[in-house]
Amino acid sequence: MKFERAYSAKVDKAKGLKCDQTIRLAGFYSSKDYPEKLRRIKYHDSETGRTLVFLTNNFELKAMEVAMLYKHRWFIETFFKWIK
């Protein structure tokens, strides 16, 4: 995915946040189809050792809140797949 960074906010790296950026999509079709700004949050989960990248159009929540919402969402979805 091609994007251009417009702004980088300060993050608390001790909590696992790697970056909190405001971006615009740079690909021809993607920028044409979605010209609005997006927020790109990169988070390192110390429990799993995985680095996760989230794209959202929500600029109201704190970066850590976005990371935790998505992390818990995936846990719940995995749980429901296991139940089936």
N, C-alpha and C positions, 0 to 999 in steps of 0.2 A: 504494500500500500504506500503510495507516494503522498507526502504531505509537506506543508511548509509551516514552520513554527513561527507564531506571531508573538508569543510571550511565554516566559517560564516563571512560575511562582516559586517562592522558597518552600522547601519541604523539610520535614523532620526525618532525616535519614535513619535516626536511631529507632524509629517505629516501623521501618521497612519501606517507607516511601522513597522512590528513586527520582521521580519527576512528576510535576503537575504543569502541563503545558496547554496553552490555547493554540489550536492548529486550524489550518484550512486544508482540505483535500487538494492535491495538486495534479492528479491524473485528469486527462481531458474529459472523460465521461463522468467520473465521480465528482469532479468539481462543478460540472454542469448540472448534474442531478442533485447535488447537495452543496450549494454555495455558502451555507451558513458556517459559522465557527463551530468547532468541536473542542471538547476537552479530552486530553490524553493523559491518563494517570498510569504510572508504572509503579508496581508494588512487589516487593520480595517477601514471600511467605516463609518465615524461618521454620515453621512447623513441617512444611513439605519440601522446602528447598527450591520451590518453583518461583519464577518471576512471572508475574501476570501483568498484562497491559489492558486497560479498560478505555473504551471510547464512550463518551456520553455528551449529551447536549445540556446537561444539568450543571449550571455554574453556581447554584445556590448552596449545595452541600459542600462540606469540607472534603478534601481529597481522601482522608482516612475513612470517612463515612462511606464514600462511594466504594472504596476497596473492600470494606467489611460487608457491605450489602451484597456485592457480587460474590464474595467468598462464601458467605452463608447461604446464598441462593444456590450455588453449585453443590454445597453439602446437602441441602434439602432435596434437590433434584436427584442426586446420587442415591439418597436414602429411598426415595420413591421408586426408582428403577430397581433397587434391591428387593423391595417389597413385592413387586410384580413377579 
